[in-house]
Amino acid sequence: MSGPHERGRGHRKVQLGQEGAESVPTEMRREWRTQDQPMEESYEEAVVKVIEQEWTYVMTEAHKYDSEATGSSSWDFQSSFRREKLEQKSPDSKTLQEDSPGVRQKVYDCQECGKSFRQKGSLTLHERIHTGQKPFECTQCGKSFRAKGNLVTHQRIHTGEKPYQCKECGKSFSQRGSLAVHERLHTGQKPYECAICQRSFRNQSNLAVHRRVHSGEKPYRCDQCGKAFSQKGSLIVHIRVHTGLKPYACSHCRKSFHTRGNCILHGKIHTGETPYLCGQCGKSFTQRGSLAVHQRSCSQRLTL
């Protein structure tokens, strides 16, 4: 039985064959077609470059929380990690080595952990996990990264550059992977499936969070009271109970709230909006929870 990771990986392989290949530079595609010339870059390494764009999105959400709460970033670690995983565990790597004479063998070994790589640059990037070296520093904010590509992506936060635009709705993104995930809103595609309950998700980060429902894992713990949470965002909201921080203010009465959702619900008091309608008697409510409570009593009255 193939797990969600294998499913996700298989999906990306299809994407490369249909659309993803268009994002590979023209020079690289020409190298693939020219069989009698030595390939400067292997097929699998090209796959890494294409897939890496989508994987960057996985860490974008985590980066948002990291930036607010700790000022740190995990993009650079993930970049080297996913390149390493693709080189180590790609289901097609053995076939590629046997059938494609232009594919390089894994000749560069890490002296620290023994893992092997086809390119010296990949080994150098991997070794920074062990050394902690982050040689690429942002001149705007001082954050450092292990890979130059992650620095380039990060700098778009400061410049506001969003070069990737959705053809369907015109929304723009700073990363190609973010656009790829967004486009699934239009197509309805959810390629990441939970192996336990078969629920599907548009991106792998949401699947990872969902899995904690089954595992019961709660890795984020409050230092103040010890309460644990499955999501970092939930912990951040919870900490506001201790600090008293209420960053969301009502535009009508200036009352403040811990969460944006509570502020939106409160705003319906002023607007008179009651979107939740009882199908039994037609009474409407501002909150779904209020409707649920009402429906229990409404059903009992109708059965009497």
N, C-alpha and C positions, 0 to 999 in steps of 0.2 A: 504493500500500500504506500503510495507516494505521499509525502508530507506536503504542507503548504509551500515550503521553500522550493521543493522540486517543481511544484506546479507553477509558482511564480517565475522560476528560471526558465521553464519550458515556454511560458507565454512570451517572455522577452525574446526568445530565440525566433519565434514567429514574427514578432514585430520587426526584428532586424531584417528579415527576409522581405518584408512588404514595404514598410515605410522607413524603418530605422536606418536602412542602408543608405537612404538619401541623405541622412545627416552625416555620413562618413565623407571626409574630403574626397574630391574628384581624383586627386593623385593616388590616394590609397585604393580606390576602386579600380583604377587603371592597373595598379600592381597586381590585384587579384586576377584580372583578366589575362595579363601577360604571363603565361606559364613558363616561357623559355627564359625569363629574366629572374634573377634572385630577388626574393621578396624582402623588402626592408623592414616589414612589420608583419607578424603572423596574423592569421584570421582571428584567432582567439583574442589576441591583444587588441585588435580593432573592435571586437565585441565588447571588451572591457570598457573602451572609451565611450561607446554608445550607451551601454547599460549604466555606466557610472553617472551619467546625467540624471537618470531617473532615481538612482539610489540617493543622490544628493538631497532630493526632496524629503526622503525619509528622516534625515537629520535636521531639516529646516524647522520642523515643529519643536523638536527638542532644543534647538538652538534658540528659539524665541523665549522659551522658559529659562534657559541657561543665561541668556543675556540679561534678563530682568532680575533673576534671583541671585546669580553667582558671578556674572560677568565672564564666564568661561564658555568655551565652545568645544563640541565633540565632533565637528565636521572632519577635521584633519585625521583623527583616528579612524573614522569610518571609511574614509577614502582609501587608506592603505589596507584596511581590513578587508574590504570587499574585493579589492584587486587581488589580494592574497588568496581569498576564498575561491575566486573564479579560477585562478591558476592552479590551486590545489585540487579542487573538487568538480570542475566542469565535467559533465557526463560525456562530452564529446572530445575531451582532450586526448585520450588514448587513440581514438580513431583518427583524429587530425594528425597526430604524430606519425601514425603508420601509413596513412594515405596521402599526406601532403608533404612532399620532399622539402618545401620551402619553410616548414614550421621548425623553429628552433627547439632543441631539447633543453631541459632544465639543468643548466650547468652552474648556476650561481647558488651556493649554499650559505644559509645564515649560520655563522659560527656559534650563535647564542642558543638557537632552538632547533637547528637542523633543517628547517624548511627550505625548499628549493624554488628557484625562479628562472625564467627564460632570459630575462633581461637584467643587466647589471643595475639599471635605474630602478627596477622594481625591488631588487634586493636592498638598494640604498634607502628607498622609501620605507621598506619594512623594518630595517634596522633602527630607524628613528623611534619605533615603538619601544624598543629596548633601551635606547639611550635617552629618550625624552626630548631629543633635539627638535626644535621648531625654528628653522632658519628663515622662514618667510614672514616678515613682520609688516603689519598694516601701518602706514605712516600717519593715518588719521587718528586711530585709537590705540595703537600699540599692541593689539592682539597678534599672536604668532600662530603659524600653521606649519605642519609638516610638509605639505604639498603646495606647490605654487598655484595649481588649479583651484585649490580651496581658498587661497588668498584672493585670487581674481574674482571668484564668486562672492566672497565676503565684501569686497570693496564696492560692490553694487549697492550695498546697504547705504553707503555714504553718498554715492553718486546719484542714486535713484534710477540708474539705468535698468530698463526692462526690455531687452531686445527680442523676447519671444512672445508673439501675439497670437491669440486664438482666432482662427478664421471664422469661427461660428458666431462669437459674440464680441470680439474685439478686445477682450481683456488681455492685459500684458503681464509678463512675468520676467523675473531676473534670471531664472534658470530654465533650461529646456525640460528638465525632469518635472518641474512644477507645472509647466504647460501640459506635459503628457498626462499627468494625474488629473488636471483640470478638465481636459478634453473628455475624460470618462464621465463627467457630469452630463455631457451631451449625448454620448453613445450609450450610457447605461452600463458600461463594461466594469465588472468587478472581478479581476483576475486572481485575487488572493483569497483562498478558501480555507476556513477552519477545518482541520481534519477530524475534529470531534463532533461538531454540530452542523457542518457544511454551510455555515453562514459565510457570505462573501463580502469582500471589502475592496475599495478602489486602490488603496495603497497598503504597503506592508507594515507601516507603523501602526495603523489602525488595527490590523490583524494582531500584531504583537500585544497591543493593549487589551484586545478582546480575549486573547488566550488566558489572561490572568483571571477572567471570570471562572474558567474551568480549573485552573491550577490553584486559585486562592492566593496567589502571590501578591504581596503588598510591600514593595521594596522602598517606599517613601514614608519615612517615619518622622513625626513631629518631635523636635527636641524638647518642647515645653511640656507636653502631656503624654507622649509615647504613642499616640494614636497613629495607625499606619494606613496608607492609601495605595491603591494600585496605579494611580497616575500622579505625575509630578504636579500637574496643574491643580488637582484636587488638594494636594498638600499646600500649595501656595495660597489657595482660597481659604483653607482651614487656618493657616497661620494668622490671617487677618482677624480671626476671633480673638486671638491673644494680643495682637498689636492694636486692635481697635480701628485699623485702617478700613475706610469705606470709600473707595475711589470712584464709585458710580453715583452721580447726583441726579436727581429728578429735575428736569428743565422747567417744571411747573411750580414746584414748591421747595426745591433745593434739598429735600430729604435725601440722605445718602444710604448706600447699600454696599454690602460686601461683594456681591456678584452682579454682573450685568443683567443676568436673567431675572433676578429679583427686582432690579430697577425697571426693566421692561414690563413686568407684571404689575408693578405699582403704577406705572404710567397709564394703564388702562382704566384706573379709577378716575383720572382726569378726562380721558377721551371718551369714556363711556362704552368702550369696546367690549363686547361680550361674545367672543367667537365660538364658545363651546355650548352647543345646543343639545338639550335633552330630547331624544327621539320619542319619548313617551308622552310628555306633556307640553313640549315646546319652550320650556323655560331655558334661558341662556345664562352663561357664567363667564367671568373674566379668566378663570383658571381651570385647567383640566381636572385638578384634584377636587375642586369644589363640585364640578359636574359629577365626578365619580361618587362622591358622598351622597349627593342628591339622588342619583339614579338608584341607589340601594333602597332609600326610603320611598322613592316614587314607585318602584316595582312592587314593594310590599303593599302600598296603598291600593294599587290596581288589582292585586290578587285577592283583596278582602271583599 
